[in-house]
């Protein structure tokens, strides 16, 4: 999968799925246990699945992912990370202004994007935090369904703020249209693998780690009814949750592009954005 392209195919629409991270180690050139993965699906076939370190192109892994998205050689790309903030903490000029502001923030010394604490500071400068874990409307939908959702502005244990800071930086640098504010070809979409599994009545918790292997096997078996997946890719998906989440994220991309949403757009989507989960 070269930057700006996937394994070459001549027919069909291409959808990408990206399992993401806001930590420093997953973006290093050499990572013993990669956690950032990119899946490419075309004609209901999983045509590529690899860690970000294996992307073609030049520069560091984060730069290569920017290049892949910037080229726009896809119908839609789903990222398992927040693409916006709660309405109370959004700039009055909207999402584009948020991306511009984040793009001007200095990167941390150990990663190519600001730290979660920096993003929390930005949000607080717009409006004081009323709670430690504010939720966007789109996140509250899945919380009510019993799915764990990381708050975009929680910077504690397993917080979503680092993810959000990393994702907003990626969006700003890739300069692609972002759904639901934009539609058409080459859009970037906020996906949610756990929500996707919930929508399909599949196990959506405790499928990580070695103890989750049996659950991952069950999920992969169910996915094979939706996608053609060669044995090597099936092994990657059953060996670890990150490769699996990348494939699941591609369905969020497809849901947004084709209008096959499991949940309608929330009332505040124009300000806060929305999570896309396939029906």
Secondary structure, DSSP 8 states (H G I E B T S, - for coil): --TT--S--SSS-EEEEEE---SSGGGSSS-TT---EEEEEETTEEEEEEEGGG--SSSSHHHHHHHHHHHT-SSEEEEES--S--GGGS-TT-HHHHHHHHHTS---TTSSS--HHHHHHHHHHHS--SSTT---HHHHHHHHTT-----TT--STT-SHHHHHHHHHHHHHHT--BTTT--STTEEEEB-HHHHHHHTTS--SS-SSGGGHHHHHHHHHHHTTTSB--HHHHHHHHH-HHHHHHHHHHHHHHHHHHT-BSS---TTHHHH---B-B-
